[in-house]
Amino acid sequence: MHEINSQEWYSGVPLPEVLRYAGVREEAACGEELWQSAAEAVSEVGQAAAPKRIFRECRLQMPQEGVCEIDGMVWKSKSLAAHLRGCDRVLLFAATLGSGVDRLIARSSAVRMSRAVMMQAAAAALIEAYCDGVCAAQEEEYRRAGYYCKPRFSPGYGDFPLSCQIDLMTHLNAYKYTGISVSSGGQMVPMKSVSAVIGLTRDRQGGATGSCAGGKCADCPHVGCEFRRV
């Protein structure tokens, strides 16, 4: 588990990313008030956040096409199996900004919806920035051991069922270490939480498609997503 105590970890989150999550397409055309609103939202969400994360290394087997067996968990997903091709181990990963951010967004919704939208956008940008940072540090450790990390692949991507999130989070004992719980439908609480599988391969080229902190839209099959970067 890892916690960030500094109140300044979120200061480097780019405001254009926040505005993108808020649905603003032409950042250059934004007025000063909108930029200021994004900056204030980042600051408030960052101060309300109590980020935590957990990793767990597991053995990976693929007993048949489109099936991944990870520490006894059997997941049927052609897209996940294709993503993990060439890997013999994986990292299970979960991270959250904490329940304080949920409370902040709820209070904002009760006061002004436009403010709540910007808070939601800032929280989305912050959880991605936090995940990128902790995953990049983890990746550096594995590279010293001769492993390369593939990009994060989360339940809900492709045909990787969202319901698999329950097994993943149970295996991580995520509630104990991060406070994240999962509904029967696979939804995480707090809302601004992320789970993922990160493939580990000794094949440098196999890990060259992107670091575990990267990938994102380039590796997501939902090409019609309104938030897509590429």
C-alpha positions in Angstrom: 0.0 0.0 0.0 1.1 3.5 -0.7 -0.2 6.8 0.6 0.7 10.4 -0.4 0.8 12.9 2.4 2.0 15.9 0.5 -0.8 18.4 -0.4 1.2 19.3 -3.5 1.1 16.0 -5.4 -1.7 17.2 -7.6 -0.2 20.5 -8.6 1.2 19.2 -11.9 -2.2 18.0 -13.3 -2.6 19.8 -16.6 -5.7 22.0 -16.8 -6.5 21.1 -20.4 -6.9 17.5 -19.2 -9.4 18.6 -16.6 -11.3 20.6 -19.3 -11.3 17.6 -21.6 -13.0 15.5 -18.9 -15.5 18.4 -18.5 -16.4 18.1 -22.1 -14.6 21.2 -23.3 -13.1 20.5 -26.8 -11.4 23.8 -27.7 -9.3 24.7 -24.6 -7.8 27.7 -26.5 -11.2 29.3 -26.8 -12.0 29.0 -23.1 -12.5 32.2 -21.1 -10.4 33.0 -18.1 -13.3 32.1 -15.8 -13.4 28.5 -17.1 -9.6 28.1 -16.6 -9.9 29.5 -13.1 -12.8 27.1 -12.3 -10.7 24.2 -13.4 -7.7 25.3 -11.4 -9.9 25.8 -8.2 -11.4 22.3 -8.8 -8.0 20.7 -9.0 -6.9 22.4 -5.8 -10.1 21.5 -3.8 -10.2 17.9 -5.0 -6.5 17.5 -4.4 -6.9 18.7 -0.8 -9.9 16.4 -0.2 -8.1 13.4 -1.6 -6.4 10.7 0.4 -4.8 8.6 -2.4 -4.0 4.9 -1.8 -2.9 2.1 -4.0 -2.1 -1.6 -3.9 -0.2 -4.0 -6.2 -0.1 -7.7 -6.1 2.1 -9.9 -8.4 0.5 -13.1 -9.6 1.3 -16.0 -11.9 -0.4 -16.0 -15.2 -1.4 -19.1 -17.3 -3.5 -19.3 -20.5 -4.9 -22.9 -20.5 -6.8 -22.2 -23.8 -7.4 -19.5 -26.2 -9.2 -16.5 -24.7 -8.8 -17.7 -21.2 -6.6 -16.2 -18.5 -6.0 -18.0 -15.2 -4.5 -15.8 -12.5 -3.8 -17.3 -9.1 -6.8 -19.7 -9.6 -9.1 -17.0 -10.9 -10.3 -18.0 -14.4 -11.3 -15.1 -16.7 -12.7 -15.6 -20.2 -11.7 -12.6 -22.3 -10.2 -12.6 -25.7 -9.2 -9.0 -25.5 -7.4 -9.5 -22.1 -5.7 -12.7 -23.3 -4.5 -10.8 -26.5 -3.2 -7.9 -24.4 -1.3 -10.3 -22.0 0.2 -12.4 -24.8 3.9 -13.0 -24.0 3.5 -12.5 -20.3 4.1 -15.1 -17.6 3.1 -12.9 -14.6 0.8 -10.0 -14.0 0.3 -7.2 -11.4 -3.2 -6.7 -10.1 -3.6 -3.1 -9.2 -6.2 -0.9 -7.5 -6.1 2.8 -6.5 -8.5 5.4 -5.1 -8.7 9.1 -4.3 -10.7 8.2 -1.2 -14.2 8.9 0.1 -13.4 12.6 0.8 -13.6 13.3 -2.9 -17.0 11.7 -3.2 -18.3 13.8 -0.3 -16.9 17.0 -1.9 -18.6 16.2 -5.2 -21.9 15.5 -3.5 -21.8 18.8 -1.7 -21.0 20.6 -4.9 -23.9 18.9 -6.7 -26.3 20.3 -4.0 -25.0 23.8 -4.5 -24.4 24.2 -8.3 -24.3 21.5 -10.9 -21.8 23.2 -13.1 -19.4 23.3 -10.2 -20.0 19.6 -9.6 -19.2 18.8 -13.2 -15.8 20.5 -12.9 -15.1 18.7 -9.7 -15.9 15.4 -11.4 -13.6 16.3 -14.2 -10.8 17.3 -11.8 -11.2 14.1 -9.9 -11.0 12.0 -13.1 -7.8 13.8 -14.1 -6.3 13.4 -10.6 -6.9 9.7 -10.3 -5.3 9.1 -13.7 -2.3 11.2 -12.7 -2.0 9.4 -9.5 -2.2 6.0 -11.2 0.4 7.0 -13.8 2.8 8.2 -11.1 2.6 5.1 -8.9 2.6 2.7 -11.9 5.7 4.4 -13.4 7.6 3.9 -10.1 6.5 0.3 -10.0 7.6 -0.2 -13.6 11.1 1.1 -12.9 11.5 -1.5 -10.2 10.5 -4.3 -12.5 12.8 -3.1 -15.3 15.7 -3.5 -13.0 14.6 -7.1 -12.5 14.4 -7.7 -16.3 10.6 -7.3 -16.7 8.7 -4.9 -18.9 5.2 -3.7 -18.1 2.3 -3.6 -20.5 -0.3 -0.8 -20.1 -3.1 -1.1 -17.6 -6.1 -3.1 -18.7 -9.2 -2.7 -16.6 -12.4 -4.7 -16.2 -14.9 -3.2 -18.7 -12.4 -2.9 -21.5 -13.3 -4.9 -24.6 -14.9 -8.2 -23.6 -13.2 -8.2 -20.1 -16.3 -8.4 -18.0 -16.9 -5.7 -15.4 -18.0 -8.4 -13.0 -14.4 -9.7 -12.9 -13.7 -6.6 -10.8 -15.2 -8.4 -7.8 -12.6 -11.3 -8.0 -9.8 -8.8 -8.7 -10.6 -6.6 -5.7 -11.2 -9.6 -3.4 -7.9 -11.1 -4.4 -6.2 -7.8 -3.6 -8.0 -7.5 -0.3 -8.6 -4.0 -1.5 -11.1 -2.9 1.1 -8.6 -3.6 3.9 -5.7 -1.8 2.2 -7.4 1.0 0.3 -11.0 1.2 1.5 -12.4 0.3 -1.9 -15.5 -1.8 -1.9 -17.3 -3.3 -5.0 -21.0 -3.6 -5.6 -22.6 -6.8 -6.9 -22.5 -5.2 -10.4 -18.8 -4.5 -10.2 -19.0 -0.8 -9.5 -16.3 0.6 -7.1 -16.8 2.8 -4.1 -15.3 5.5 -3.7 -16.3 6.5 -7.2 -12.9 7.8 -8.2 -11.2 4.4 -8.0 -9.4 2.3 -10.6 -8.5 -1.3 -10.9 -6.4 -3.0 -13.6 -4.3 -5.9 -14.7 -0.7 -5.1 -15.8 1.1 -7.7 -17.8 4.7 -8.5 -17.0 6.9 -9.8 -19.8 10.7 -10.4 -20.3 10.3 -9.6 -24.0 11.4 -6.0 -24.4 9.5 -5.6 -27.6 6.4 -7.2 -26.0 6.4 -4.4 -23.4 7.2 -1.7 -25.9 3.6 -0.9 -26.7 3.5 1.4 -23.7 4.4 1.5 -20.1 1.9 0.5 -17.4 1.4 4.2 -16.9 0.5 4.6 -20.5 -1.8 3.0 -23.1 -5.1 4.5 -22.2 -7.1 5.6 -25.2 -4.7 3.9 -27.7 -5.4 0.6 -26.1 -9.2 1.1 -25.4 -11.6 -0.5 -27.9 -14.3 2.1 -27.3 -13.4 4.3 -30.3 -16.6 6.3 -30.0 -15.9 7.5 -26.5 -16.5 11.3 -26.1 -13.4 11.5 -23.9 -11.1 9.7 -26.4 -7.7 11.4 -27.0 -6.8 9.6 -30.2 
